[in-house]
Amino acid sequence: MDPMSKHLVVGAGLIGRPLAERLAARGDTVTIATRSGSAAAGATALVLDASDPAAFTHAAANASTIFLCTNPPYTDWAAQWPPIYEAVIAAASATGARIVVMGNLYSYGSPTGAMTEHSSETTTEAKGLIRREGWAKLRAAHDAGHIRAVEVRASDYFGPGATGTAHLGEAFFTAVLRSKTAHVVGKPHLAHSWSYLPDIVTTLIAAADYTGDWGRIWHVPSGTVSRVDIVGQLNAHYGTRGKVTGYPQLLLRSLGVANPMMHEVWASSYQFVVPFVIDATETERELGVAATSWNEALIATAESYRSQI
């Protein structure tokens, strides 16, 4: 077997698990590591505290690539992300494994145009600063020759079965498919980019397979559609009468006073009060990846929720 086809996937959520399964399906050797030892088809499950440098180094001992796909709850980012970054750098430095980080667009702050792989990182929001500083540490270690690392950045994800707090997730689709009103953060008439979960996995794998220069950022090819238009597309396809309305920003801020998680949602809501558009032109050209057609991705996602209504 190709020695470059042994991978450690850290995190077994909506991205980590399908990533591990797709890597295994193509014949690679995959270990999936989480605090709970969660399984993935074709992969070896491992219990790992990703903030423990020694344990992380041991887990990565035979890996060619570390995919860092874990994502602590918003309220735990300040405490959990810095030691995870330090641990993955230590593990890669000791083992020679390359690092592919699953990232987001928070570092860019509130955009004034489409965000490219080279846009300035102007965030002033706490979570954005944490992610920006984490990538800066990885990039510095890369530039010093200690590791090889890249970060793959996606916009808000969507896809079949996505649960939890996804902005374009279960609550949104089930409301529209029941001809009710979906209540959302921000201004639903504005253009917003949405990254399809299978396309995120495709981009992560393509980034790991890339034989050119590392130490850079890649963007996931994504669809850009307002939530008003998404509701219109779903209504036209299913004959429903769904609607969408945005929560007032003042309400979100007020809820955040007593609820730490809602505070973090409000703090990130700037992404939904201006057009929020990802440009992945360079990634598409260099990695040879492309977004799944919007209609195919949208209907596949809607069908996964429709079957439960």
Secondary structure, DSSP 8 states (H G I E B T S, - for coil): --GGGEEEEE--STTHHHHHHHHHHTT-EEEEEESS----TTSEEEE--TT-HHHHHHHTTT-SEEEE-----GGGHHHHHHHHHHHHHHHHHHH--EEEEEEESGGG-S-SS-B-TT------SHHHHHHHHHHHHHHHHHHTTS--EEEEEE-EEE-TT--TT-TTSHHHHHHHHTT-EEEEES-TTS-BEEEEHHHHHHHHHHHHH--S--SSEEE---EE--HHHHHHHHHHHHT---EEEEE-HHHHHHHHHH-HHHHHHHHTGGGGSS-B-B--HHHHHHH------HHHHHHHHHHHHHTT-
